Amino acid sequence: MFDRKLNMDSIFHEKQEGSLCAQHCLNNLLQGEYFTPVDLSSIAHQLDEEERMRMAEGGMASEEYRTFLQQPSGNMDDSGFFSIQVISNALRVWGLELILFNSREYQSLMINPINEKAFICNYKEHWFTIRKLGQQWFNLNSLLTGPELISDTYLALFLAQLQLEGYSIFVIRGNLPECEAEQILGIMRVHQQQRPKLIGEDEAQTSAGRSAAQSQADMTFAVEDEVVDEDEELKKALALSRQDIDVEDEEADLRRAIQLSMQGAVMSNKSSESEMGNMKLASQAAGSSTGGQRAGQNEALTAEELRKRRQAYFDRSNKLSPTFLSNLTRNHQVVQDQ
């Protein structure tokens, strides 16, 4: 009886190195180390030379030809990326052909994907293979830690999802080379209890955990700092509030003094006629009584103090809010109108 883990281990799965996903895609498709970066670079240089010769046919002195020579290769770059032309030429060596699965022509054939042998998928600069081994399908993406088993019912949904995400999908037509995994999995089906993860996912989660722990620690220190800051701010606020209370008490006294002075002015205006008689009486009382003189002096001093305090209050009121000043002016005007 075959060990199911050994059956999975028989599948050749080249994992991602740098940007050599085209190489990994081809080798995972063919189930062996058939291509190296040097091999694919040689194919890319051949394609570049063929394109250069075609451009030269229009005249080596033409602007188009000079522009072509200045442009970088469209078939490869320094990172290890290779174009679909390179992959197509590499597969042609094995008698394999690429057909665009996304095309209307192929879709019109209404071929069930499970009846195909393999697919190559591309999005931007990443290539990966989906291949049938025995009677089962496997996602051989080089970014995974291992092959991923795909059920027949899920295959069509998986391909449809890739199309929605913008992938170009190519059907592989032709006879793929024989491989060990094909022979073993042709005898016995396998079951996969745990699906492979993306390469570096565990490290990313561990790193994320460390980052979260560090963030929590930073947050704790930040909270402590905020508590200290809040204590300092509270002390400052209490000090300011005490100052405000002192200022408010002083302003209240001044307002009461001004109000009394204004009320005194109103009363004197209302009793102007009787005041004349009172002045005579006061004059007589002043001539006959020293106590009346002291009283007059005290009244004069009180009026002078009120005048000074009133002037000081108006000087201070320049710093008060416009609303308070407006209310104070309105009250003064009302008293005068009376």
C-alpha positions as CSV (number, residue, x, y, z in Angstrom):
1,M,0.0,0.0,0.0
2,F,1.3,3.4,-1.0
3,D,1.9,6.1,1.7
4,R,-0.1,9.1,0.8
5,K,2.5,11.5,2.1
6,L,5.1,9.8,-0.1
7,N,2.6,10.2,-3.0
8,M,2.5,13.9,-2.5
9,D,6.3,14.0,-2.1
10,S,6.6,12.5,-5.5
11,I,5.3,15.7,-7.0
12,F,8.1,17.9,-8.3
13,H,7.5,21.4,-6.9
14,E,10.1,24.1,-7.4
15,K,9.7,27.0,-4.9
16,Q,10.2,30.6,-5.6
17,E,13.7,32.1,-5.9
18,G,14.1,35.7,-6.8
19,S,11.9,36.5,-9.8
20,L,12.5,33.2,-11.6
21,C,8.8,32.3,-11.6
22,A,8.9,31.6,-15.4
23,Q,11.6,29.0,-14.8
24,H,9.7,27.5,-11.8
25,C,6.4,27.5,-13.9
26,L,8.1,25.5,-16.7
27,N,9.9,23.0,-14.5
28,N,6.7,22.4,-12.3
29,L,4.8,21.9,-15.5
30,L,7.3,19.4,-16.9
31,Q,8.0,17.9,-13.5
32,G,11.7,18.2,-13.5
33,E,14.7,20.6,-13.6
34,Y,14.5,21.0,-17.4
35,F,15.3,24.7,-17.6
36,T,17.8,27.0,-15.9
37,P,18.0,30.8,-16.0
38,V,20.8,30.5,-18.6
39,D,18.6,28.4,-20.9
40,L,15.8,30.9,-20.8
41,S,18.2,33.8,-21.2
42,S,19.6,32.2,-24.3
43,I,16.0,31.9,-25.8
44,A,15.4,35.5,-24.9
45,H,18.5,36.7,-26.6
46,Q,17.6,34.7,-29.7
47,L,14.2,36.4,-29.7
48,D,15.8,39.8,-29.3
49,E,18.1,39.1,-32.2
50,E,15.2,38.1,-34.4
51,E,13.3,41.2,-33.6
52,R,16.4,43.3,-34.3
53,M,16.8,41.8,-37.7
54,R,13.1,42.4,-38.6
55,M,13.5,46.1,-37.5
56,A,16.7,46.4,-39.5
57,E,14.8,45.5,-42.7
58,G,13.1,48.9,-42.5
59,G,16.6,50.6,-42.6
60,M,19.3,50.6,-40.0
61,A,19.4,54.4,-40.3
62,S,15.7,54.8,-39.5
63,E,14.4,56.5,-36.4
64,E,12.4,53.3,-35.5
65,Y,15.5,51.1,-35.6
66,R,17.6,53.5,-33.4
67,T,14.7,53.7,-30.9
68,F,14.5,49.9,-30.8
69,L,18.2,49.6,-30.0
70,Q,17.9,52.0,-27.1
71,Q,15.0,50.2,-25.5
72,P,15.6,47.3,-23.0
73,S,14.7,43.8,-24.0
74,G,11.0,43.0,-24.0
75,N,11.7,39.3,-23.4
76,M,13.7,39.4,-20.2
77,D,15.1,41.7,-17.5
78,D,17.7,41.7,-14.9
79,S,15.3,40.4,-12.2
80,G,14.8,37.1,-14.0
81,F,11.4,37.8,-15.6
82,F,10.8,36.2,-19.0
83,S,8.0,36.9,-21.5
84,I,5.3,34.7,-22.8
85,Q,7.3,34.4,-26.0
86,V,10.2,32.9,-24.1
87,I,7.9,30.4,-22.4
88,S,6.2,29.5,-25.7
89,N,9.5,28.9,-27.4
90,A,10.8,26.8,-24.5
91,L,7.7,24.6,-24.6
92,R,7.9,24.3,-28.4
93,V,11.1,22.3,-27.8
94,W,8.9,19.6,-26.2
95,G,6.2,19.8,-28.8
96,L,3.8,21.7,-26.5
97,E,1.6,24.5,-27.6
98,L,-0.1,27.4,-25.7
99,I,-3.7,28.3,-26.4
100,L,-5.3,31.3,-24.7
101,F,-8.0,30.0,-22.4
102,N,-9.5,33.5,-22.0
103,S,-10.2,33.8,-25.7
104,R,-13.7,33.8,-27.1
105,E,-12.6,31.2,-29.6
106,Y,-11.6,28.7,-27.0
107,Q,-14.5,29.5,-24.7
108,S,-16.9,28.8,-27.6
109,L,-15.6,25.3,-27.8
110,M,-17.3,24.6,-24.4
111,I,-14.5,22.3,-23.3
112,N,-14.7,21.1,-19.7
113,P,-11.4,22.2,-17.9
114,I,-11.0,18.8,-16.2
115,N,-10.5,17.3,-19.6
116,E,-7.4,19.4,-20.2
117,K,-3.9,18.4,-19.0
118,A,-2.5,21.6,-17.7
119,F,-2.7,25.4,-17.5
120,I,-0.2,28.2,-17.2
121,C,-1.4,31.3,-15.5
122,N,0.1,34.8,-15.6
123,Y,-0.6,38.0,-13.8
124,K,1.7,41.0,-14.4
125,E,5.1,39.3,-13.9
126,H,4.2,36.1,-12.1
127,W,3.8,32.7,-13.7
128,F,2.5,29.5,-12.2
129,T,1.3,26.1,-13.3
130,I,-1.9,24.1,-12.7
131,R,-1.5,20.5,-13.8
132,K,-3.3,17.2,-13.7
133,L,-1.3,14.3,-12.2
134,G,-3.0,10.9,-12.4
135,Q,-6.6,11.8,-12.1
136,Q,-6.2,14.8,-9.8
137,W,-5.4,18.5,-10.2
138,F,-2.7,20.4,-8.4
139,N,-1.9,24.0,-8.0
140,L,1.9,24.1,-8.4
141,N,2.4,27.8,-7.7
142,S,6.0,28.4,-6.7
143,L,4.9,30.8,-4.1
144,L,3.3,28.0,-2.1
145,T,5.2,25.8,0.4
146,G,4.0,22.7,-1.5
147,P,1.5,21.4,-4.1
148,E,-2.1,22.2,-3.4
149,L,-4.7,19.6,-4.3
150,I,-7.7,21.0,-6.3
151,S,-10.9,19.0,-6.7
152,D,-12.5,18.6,-10.1
153,T,-15.6,20.6,-8.9
154,Y,-13.4,23.4,-7.7
155,L,-11.1,23.6,-10.7
156,A,-13.6,25.5,-12.9
157,L,-14.3,27.9,-10.0
158,F,-10.6,28.4,-9.4
159,L,-10.0,29.3,-13.0
160,A,-13.0,31.6,-13.1
161,Q,-11.7,33.4,-10.0
162,L,-8.3,33.9,-11.6
163,Q,-9.9,35.4,-14.6
164,L,-11.8,37.8,-12.4
165,E,-8.5,38.8,-10.8
166,G,-7.0,39.7,-14.1
167,Y,-5.0,36.5,-14.8
168,S,-4.2,35.4,-18.4
169,I,-4.7,31.6,-18.6
170,F,-3.1,29.4,-21.2
171,V,-4.1,25.8,-22.0
172,I,-1.2,23.4,-22.6
173,R,-1.8,21.2,-25.6
174,G,0.5,18.3,-26.5
175,N,2.1,15.3,-24.8
176,L,3.8,16.1,-21.5
177,P,6.9,14.1,-20.7
178,E,6.5,11.1,-18.4
179,C,7.2,11.6,-14.7
180,E,7.2,9.7,-11.5
181,A,4.3,11.5,-9.9
182,E,2.1,10.7,-12.9
183,Q,2.8,7.0,-12.5
184,I,2.3,6.9,-8.8
185,L,-0.8,9.1,-8.7
186,G,-2.3,7.2,-11.6
187,I,-2.6,4.2,-9.3
188,M,-3.8,5.8,-6.1
189,R,-5.6,9.0,-5.3
190,V,-4.3,11.2,-2.5
191,H,-6.0,13.3,0.2
192,Q,-4.6,16.5,1.6
193,Q,-5.6,17.3,5.2
194,Q,-3.7,20.5,5.4
195,R,-3.4,22.9,2.5
196,P,0.0,24.6,1.9
197,K,0.7,28.1,2.9
198,L,2.3,30.9,1.1
199,I,6.1,31.0,1.5
200,G,7.0,33.2,4.4
201,E,3.5,33.3,5.8
202,D,4.5,31.7,9.1
203,E,7.4,34.2,9.4
204,A,5.0,37.0,8.5
205,Q,2.6,35.9,11.2
206,T,5.4,35.6,13.7
207,S,6.7,39.0,12.7
208,A,3.2,40.4,12.9
209,G,2.8,38.9,16.4
210,R,6.1,40.5,17.5
211,S,5.0,43.8,15.9
212,A,1.7,43.6,17.7
213,A,3.4,42.9,21.0
214,Q,5.8,45.8,20.5
215,S,2.8,48.0,19.5
216,Q,1.1,47.0,22.7
217,A,4.2,47.8,24.8
218,D,4.5,51.1,23.0
219,M,0.9,51.8,23.7
220,T,1.3,51.0,27.4
221,F,4.2,53.5,27.6
222,A,2.2,56.0,25.6
223,V,-0.7,55.6,28.1
224,E,1.6,56.1,31.0
225,D,3.0,59.2,29.4
226,E,-0.5,60.5,28.7
227,V,-1.4,59.9,32.4
228,V,1.7,62.0,33.4
229,D,0.8,64.6,30.9
230,E,-2.8,64.7,32.1
231,D,-1.7,65.1,35.7
232,E,0.5,68.1,34.7
233,E,-2.3,69.5,32.6
234,L,-4.7,69.1,35.6
235,K,-2.4,70.9,37.9
236,K,-2.1,73.8,35.4
237,A,-5.9,73.9,34.9
238,L,-6.5,74.1,38.7
239,A,-3.9,76.9,39.0
240,L,-5.6,78.8,36.1
241,S,-9.0,78.2,37.6
242,R,-7.9,79.7,40.9
243,Q,-6.6,82.7,39.0
244,D,-9.8,83.0,37.1
245,I,-11.8,82.8,40.4
246,D,-9.7,85.7,41.8
247,V,-10.2,87.7,38.7
248,E,-13.9,87.0,38.6
249,D,-14.3,88.0,42.3
250,E,-12.4,91.3,41.6
251,E,-14.5,92.0,38.5
252,A,-17.7,91.2,40.5
253,D,-16.7,93.8,43.1
254,L,-16.0,96.4,40.4
255,R,-19.3,95.7,38.7
256,R,-21.2,96.2,42.0
257,A,-19.3,99.4,42.6
258,I,-20.1,100.7,39.2
259,Q,-23.7,99.7,39.5
260,L,-24.0,101.6,42.8
261,S,-22.4,104.6,41.3
262,M,-24.8,104.5,38.4
263,Q,-27.7,104.1,40.7
264,G,-26.5,107.1,42.7
265,A,-26.4,109.1,39.5
266,V,-29.9,108.1,38.6
267,M,-31.2,109.0,42.0
268,S,-29.5,112.4,41.9
269,N,-31.1,113.1,38.6
270,K,-34.5,112.2,39.8
271,S,-34.3,114.4,42.9
272,S,-32.6,117.5,41.4
273,E,-35.2,119.9,42.8
274,S,-35.2,118.5,46.3
275,E,-31.4,118.4,46.1
276,M,-31.2,122.2,46.1
277,G,-33.0,122.3,49.4
278,N,-31.0,119.5,50.8
279,M,-27.8,121.4,49.8
280,K,-28.9,124.4,51.8
281,L,-29.6,122.2,54.7
282,A,-26.3,120.4,54.3
283,S,-24.5,123.8,54.2
284,Q,-26.2,124.9,57.4
285,A,-25.4,121.5,59.0
286,A,-21.8,121.9,57.8
287,G,-21.5,125.3,59.5
288,S,-22.8,124.0,62.8
289,S,-21.5,120.5,63.0
290,T,-17.9,119.1,62.6
291,G,-19.5,115.6,62.4
292,G,-21.2,116.7,59.2
293,Q,-17.9,117.8,57.7
294,R,-16.3,114.5,58.4
295,A,-19.2,112.8,56.8
296,G,-18.8,115.0,53.7
297,Q,-15.1,114.2,53.5
298,N,-15.9,110.4,53.8
299,E,-18.4,110.7,51.0
300,A,-15.9,112.6,48.8
301,L,-13.2,110.0,49.4
302,T,-15.6,107.2,48.6
303,A,-16.6,108.8,45.3
304,E,-12.9,109.3,44.4
305,E,-12.2,105.7,45.2
306,L,-15.1,104.6,43.0
307,R,-13.9,106.8,40.2
308,K,-10.5,105.2,40.3
309,R,-11.8,101.7,40.6
310,R,-14.2,102.4,37.8
311,Q,-11.4,103.6,35.6
312,A,-9.3,100.6,36.5
313,Y,-12.2,98.3,35.7
314,F,-12.7,99.9,32.2
315,D,-9.0,99.5,31.6
316,R,-9.2,95.8,32.5
317,S,-12.4,95.4,30.4
318,N,-10.5,96.0,27.2
319,K,-9.2,92.4,27.8
320,L,-12.6,90.9,28.4
321,S,-14.8,89.2,25.8
322,P,-16.9,91.3,23.4
323,T,-20.1,89.7,24.7
324,F,-19.4,90.8,28.3
325,L,-18.5,94.4,27.2
326,S,-21.7,94.5,25.1
327,N,-23.8,93.5,28.0
328,L,-22.1,96.0,30.3
329,T,-22.6,98.8,27.9
330,R,-26.3,97.9,27.4
331,N,-26.9,97.9,31.1
332,H,-25.2,101.3,31.5
333,Q,-27.4,102.7,28.7
334,V,-30.6,101.3,30.3
335,V,-29.7,102.9,33.7
336,Q,-29.0,106.3,32.0
337,D,-32.3,106.1,30.1
338,Q,-34.2,105.6,33.3
